[in-house]
Amino acid sequence: MAIFLTGSTGYIGAHVAANLLQDHGASLNVLVRARDPQEAELRLWRAMQLHLDFPRFYEYLQTRVRIFRGDLTTSNFGLGRDDYDRLIHTTDSVIHCAASLNRKSEKSCLNVNLRGTLEVLELGMRVQHYHGLRRFSHVSTVAVAGKRQDEVITEDNSIDWNRSDYDPYARTKKFCEHMIRELLPEVPITIFRPSIVLGDSRRPETTQFDMVKAFVFLAGLPVLPFCPSDKVDIVNVDFVADAIATLHQREQTKYDTYHLSSGRESQTFRELTNALAAAQQKRRPVFASVLERPFAGTVNMLSKYKNQVSYGASLMKVFMPYLVWNTVFDNTRISSELGRKPVPFSQYSFPLLKFSRETNFTYRYRDWPAKAGGSAA
C-alpha cells in the first residue's frame, strides 16, 4: 500500500516526497500532469533532483513510486477506469499538498484549490469505503486566519468566518479545511498550516524563487518602509516537510491542526537585516515605517504596467500584507511533537540570498542521463 501524494512536483511536495522516501521508507502514489509517461518521469526527476542523485531517484522510481498521469481538477483526475481503480486499491492514506498559489487569480484558486481538493476528497471517501483510509493530511496555510494585526494566533482561534480574507488563496484554503472536516468525519485528519516558507536551512539551493525575489529586492534597499520591531513569521521548508511526513506516519497525533511556523520566536525586521548586513559587511538599512503606505501605493501603481519592474512590483503587492501584519502563529504544538524548533531565518538567509543572485534566480536542472534506463531516457 502507498501514500497518495498530490503536488509532488511542487516545492513543498517534493520536499515531503523526498522525506517520506528517504527517512520513512514509504511507498508513494503520485499524480503528475503530463502528456506521456516520459514527460511525467522527467517532471518528477526535475522536482526531486534537489534532494536525490539520479541513481537513488531511479531506484525509488522502480521500486516505491508509482506515477499516475492526471489532472487534479478533472473528474477522477482524468484517469481511465483501470488506473483510477488501481489508485483506490493501492492507497491507504493521503497527503494533499497541491494548490494554486496564484494569490491574484480567484479563478485559479477556485479551480485548483476547491475543485481539486474535492476530487482528492472523493478519492479518499472511496478508499475509506473499500478498505479504510488511515489518515488524510492536508497542507493549508496560516493565512486562513484572515486579516490580522499585532496578534499571536493559535490553531484553535485562527478561523473566523466573519473576518475578511487577504486574498483568494487564503479564502479557498479556509473552505478546503471546512470541506475536509465535513466530508471525512470518521477519518483521522491532520491539517498543516505553514507560514511564510522560505528556503532550506540545510542548503542554499532552491527551485522556488517568487518569495525569494521579493526578499532579495527588500534586502537591497537602503531604506525599508517597515517598523523594525515588527516580527515576520518565516519557516524553513525542511522543517515543514519533516513535520508533515513525520506526523502523517504516526499512528496517532495529539491534535488535528498544526501551525508550521516560527511562532513566538519569529524574528524582527531589525534582527533579520542586522544578520544580513553583518554577513555582507554592509551598512544596516534605515527603517522608516511612515513610508509604508506611500511604498504600498507605489508598488500598486507599478504593478499595473507590463515590464520587468511591474513583475517585481506585482510580487511585492502580493506579499506586502504578509510582511506588515506583525502577526505570528503559535507553534507550540508542532515544536512539542517534533522535539525541536525551526531554524531562525537569519542563520541561513545570506546563503539563500547569495545563491539566488549568483544564479539570476534560476535553478540549473540536470537532464535525464543519456545512458540511464527508463522511458525518459
N, C-alpha and C positions, 0 to 999 in steps of 0.2 A: 504494500500500500504506500501511497505517496501524499505529500502535501501539495495541494493545488495553489500555486503562487502566481498572482497576477502582477504585472509591472516588472517582470524580471529583467527587461532591457532598460529600465529606468534607473535613475541614480540610487535612490534608497533601495529599490527592489533588487538591484544587482548586488548591493552590499549584503542584503538579507540572504539572497541565494547563496553567495559565497560562504557566509557564516554557517548556514544550515548544512552545506555540503562538507565543509572542512572541519567544523567544530562539533557537529551533531550527528554526522553520518546519515543525514536524511536523504530520502529519495524525493524527487520533485516532478510534478506535472506542471509545465509552464505554458502559458498562452502567448504566442508570438504572432504579430501581424506581419505576414509576408506572402509574396506571390507564389513561392515554391519552397520545397524543403531546403534547398541550398541557401536561399536568402535568409530563411529562418535561422539556420545554424550560424551563418555569418553575423547576423544581428546579435545573436546571443553571445558569440565569441567577442564581438566588439564591446559588449556591455561587461563581460566578465574578465577581460584581459587586464584590467586594473588590479585584479585580485589573484589571478591564476596564470601560470605559464601554460603554453598550449598543450604539452603532454598531459598535464593534470586535468585541464579542461576537457580534452578529448576522452580521457578515461572516464570522467564523470558523465560525459555525453553518451558514452556507450553503455554505461552500467547503471546510472542512477538518475538520469534526466530524460524525461520524455517530453518532446515538443509537440504541442497541438497548434496548428496554424489556424488562427481565427481572429475575430474582431470582438472586442468587449461589448460593443453597442449593437450587435446583431443577434437576432433570436438564436438561442443555443450556440452563441459565439460564431455562427456561420458554419459550424461543423456538420459533417454528414452524420447520419443516424448512428452508424457503427462507431465513429470516433467519439461522438458525444456519449454514447453508452459506455465506451471504454473509459472515458474520463470519469464518469459517475462511479463506475465499479472499481476503479483503481485509486480513488481519492478517499482519504479518511479524515482530512482536515483542510482548512482553507486559510490562507493569508492573502488578504486583498490590499495590495499596495498601489495598483494602477489608479491614476487620476489625471484629470486635466488641471494643470497649474496655471492656465491662462486666466489670470485674475481680471483681465479686461473684457473677456468674452463670456457673457451669460449663456449664449448658445452652446459653446464648447463645454462649459461646466455642467449645464443641464444634461447634455447628451452623454458625456463620458461619465461624470460623477453619479448622476441619478440613474439614467438608463443602464449604464454599465454595472453599477452596484446591484441594481435589481436583477440583472442577468446572473450575477455571481450568487446572489441570494437564492434564486430559483435553482441553481445547481446545488447549492448547499441543502435546500429543502429536499431535493431528490435523493441526495446522498443520505440524509437523515432518514428518509422513508425506507430505502433499500437495506442499509446496513449500519446506520448510525454515523453521526458526524461528531468526531472527538472534540473539535474546537473550531470556532470561526473567529479569526483575528482580523481586525480592520485598522488600517492606518488612516487616521483622521488628521486633525490639526488643532493647535491651541486657539486658532482664530475662530473656532465655533463659539468662543466666549463673547464675540461681538465687540462693539466699540467700548473700550475701557480706558481709564486714565488713572495713573498713580495707584495701582492696586496690586495685591498679591492674590492670585486666583488659585483655588484648589479644584480638584477634579469635580467634586460634587456641587460646586456653585458656579460652574462655567456656563452652562446653557440656560439662557433666559429668553424665552420665545417672544417677549415683549421688547427686547433690546434690538437696536438696529445692527446690521452686519457691515463689515468693512467692504466686502466685495462679493461677487457671485461665487467665488471659490469657497469662501467661509460659509456662505448661506447653504450651498448644496451639500457640503460636508456635514453640516449640522443635521440636515434632513436625512443624510445617509445613516448617521448614528441612530436616528429615530426609527428608520425602516428596519435596521438590523435587530433592534430590541423588539420590535413589533412582530416581525416575521419568523424569528428563530427563538421563541420564548423558552424552549426546552433544551437548547444547545448552549454549552459553555461558550461565552463570547468574551473577547478581550478587545477593548478599544484603546489604541495608542494615539496620543496627540503630541506630535513633535512641535517644537517651537521653531525658531529660525535655524535650519540645518545648514551649516556652512563649514565645509572642509573636513578632512580626515586627520585626526591627531597623530596618526602613525606615519603619514607620508604627505609630501606637499602636492603630489599629483591629484588632479581631479578631472572629471569629464563633464561637470556641470558648472557653467560659468555665469548664468544670469545674475544671481545674487553676488557672485564674486566681482563682476564688473561694477556693480553699484558700490561695493565695499572698496575696490581699488580707486574708483572715482573720488569717493569721500576721503580716502587716505591721502590723496594728493592735494587736497585743498588746504591753503594756509589758514583759512578761517572757516569754522564749522558752525552752522546755524542750529546748534543744539545746546541743551543745558548739560554741562559737564558732569553733573551728579546723577543724571538720568541713567537708568540701567537698560541694557539691551540683552534680551534672553536668547543667546546663541548656543547651540549644542552641536557637538561633533558627530558626524554621521556614523562613525564606527561604534559610538555608544548607542545610538539609535538602533542600528541594525542588530547589535548584540542583545539589546533589551527585547526587541521583537522576537528574535529567534529563540532566545532562552526561555522567555515566558510562554511562548507558543508551545514549546516542547514539554513544559511542565504538566504533570497530571492535574494539578490544581494551582490556582493563583489566589492571592489574598483578596484581590479586588478585580473588578471587571473593566476599570478605566485607569489609565496611567498617563501622566504628563511626562513626555520625554524631553526634558528641558534642563536648563541650568538652575532654574528655581531661584531661591532666595540668595544664592551665591552668584547670580548673574553679575557681570562686571559693568562698571560705569563707562561712559564715553571717555572720561579722563584716564581711567585705568588702561583702556584699550589703546588710546592714542599715545600715552606715555610709553607703553611697551613697544609700539611700532616705531616711535621716534628714536628710542634707545637702540633698537635693532638696526636702524638705518643710519644712526649717528646724525640725525637731523633735528631741527628745532621742533618743539611741540607746537601744534596748531593753537590758534586763539579761538575761544568759544564766544559766540555772540548769539544767544538764544533769541534776541529781539529780531534777528533776521530770519527766523523760522518761517513766518508767513510770507514775507517777500520771496524767499527762496522757493517755497512751495508754489507760489504763483508763477514764478519764472519757469520752474520745471513744467508746470501745467501748460504754459504757453508754448514752450519749445517742443513739447511732446506732440503738438498738432502738425508740425512740419514733417516733411519726408526727406530726411537726410541723416547723416551719421550722428549729428548732435541730437536729433529728435529721438533716435533709438536709445541713446543713453538717458535722455530725459524721460522717456517712457518707462524705462526700468526704475528710475528714481521715483516716478509718480506712483508706480505700483507698490514699491517697498517703503515709501515715506511713512505711512501710518504705523507700520511695524517697528519703525525706528524711533518714533516720538511718543508712543503711548506710555512709556515708562511703567510698563506693567510686566510682572514676572509671574511665572506659573509654577506653583509649588511642586517640587519633585521628590518629596519625602518618600512617597510610595515606591517609586522605581529604584531610588538610591538604596532604600532599605532592602528590597528584594534582591538586588544585584550585589549588594555589599560594597558598592563603590559609587563614585560620583563622576559626572562628565569632566573632561579635561578643559580647563579655562581657555577661552579663545586666544587670550594673549600669549599662551605658550606655543601656539602653532600658527598664528596669523601671519607672521612675517614669511615663513617658508611658502605658505599658500600665495601670498602677495607676490613674492619673487618668481615663483613658478609661472603664475598667470601672466605676469608682464613679459617674462622671457619667451614664452610660447605664443604671445599675442592672443591669449585666451582660446587656445586650441589644444586638444589632446591628440597626439600623433598615434593614431590607431595602427596596429600591426595587421598585416594581411593574413589570410589563411595560408599556412605554409604549403608551398608547391608540392613538396614530397609527402605531405601528410595524407593519410587515408580519409575516407569520408566523402559524402556527396558534395561538400562545399569546396573541395579541392579543385 
